[in-house]
């Protein structure tokens, strides 16, 4: 058996309010749910971006918790890549520049396809890339 797709991806943030403003406002993702002090989740195409307060997710679930999700988390900056066409990458780059967000890198991969990189408010590396960098159309 082989999984058919990645359903959700998680990043760990230091400031939920700043993360919510960035992912919802700057990136335009649709917020699904927010739990104060713990997480905020966004819809992204067929998947979900989970943003967790890293410290809060290390705590075991309370005995009365409806969903006994085990503790998890990471320390430090993570990475997430969003799919974008060449034209969309141009528009994203202009959008980030208009928002005052530095584009750290902008390059063509040797095998074909372009990527740009930015940082979210917690320092996570966000990439916008043509799917062909991995051989997808």
N, C-alpha and C positions, 0 to 999 in steps of 0.2 A: 504494500500500500504506500501511496505517496500523497501528502497533503496537496490540495488543489490551489490554495492561495493563502496569503497571509491575511488574516481577518482583522487583527489589531496589532498596533505597534505602540510601545510605551517609551516615554522619555520622563526623566525625573527633573523637576524644577525647584528653584529656591523661592519663588514668589508666584503663588497661584493667580493673584490678581493681574500681575504683569503678563503672565503666560496667557491668561484668558483674553486680555486686551490684544495681545499680539496675534495669537492664532485665530481669534474670532474677528478682530478688526483688520489687521494688516493682511493676513492670509485669507480672510473671508470664509473660514470654515464654520459650519453650523454646529453650535453647541448642542450636545445631547443632554448632559447632566453635569451638575457641579455639586460637590459635597464640600462645604466650607472646611478649610484646614486639611483636606485630604487629597481631592482630585477634581479635575475637570476633563470631560471627554468630548471629542469632536468627531463628526462624520466627515469622511474624506473619500469621495467616490464610493467604491464598494467596501471600503474598510473604515476603521476607526483609529483615531490618534488618541491615546490615553496619556494624560499629563498628570503625574503624581508628585505630591510633596514627598520627597525621598524619606524623610524621617518618619512621617505618618505611616508609610507602607511597611515599615520594619516592625510595627507593633502587631502582635497577634490579634486575631479577631476577638471581640468581646464574646462572652458565653451566650449572650442573647442576640448575637448577630444573625440576621436573616440569611446572609451569604457568607459562609465561612472561608473567605479567600485567604490562603496562607500568606504569611509575611513574605515580602519580596522587595527588591529595590536595588539601586546602584548608586555609586558615588562618582562624581565627576561628570564631565561632559559626554553626551551621547551623540548619535548621528541618525538622521532620517533623510531619505531621499524621496522627493515628490516627482512623479512623471510629468513631463511637459514637452510639447512639440517645440521645434526651433523657433517658430513665431511666438509661442507663449513665453519662451525663455527671454526673448527680446522685451516682451511686455512686462514680465516679472522684473527684469533688471531695471527698466525705466521706473516701475512702481517703487521698487526698493530705494532707488536713488531719490525719488520724489519724497519718500518718507524719511530720508536721512539715514537709511540703513546701508552700511558698507557692504559691498560685494567683495568678499575676500579673494575669490578666484573665479575666472571665466576662461574656459579653455575647451579645445576639441580633443577628444580621446584619440589615440593612435589608430584604434580599430573603427573609428567613426562615432559621431554623436558629441553633443556639447553638454557641459555642466556649468552651473554657477553655484557658488556657495555663499551663505550668509550665516549669521548667528542669531539665535533667539535671545530674549532677555536673560536667560539663565546660562548662556554660553554654549548651548547645544548647537552642533553643526547641522545646518539644513542645506540640502542640495536640491536643485531643480535640474533634472536631466532628461535628455531624450532617451526613451526606452531602448533604442537601438544600441546604447552602450553595452547592453547585456544580450543583444541579439534579438530583442523583441521589436515588433513593428509599432 
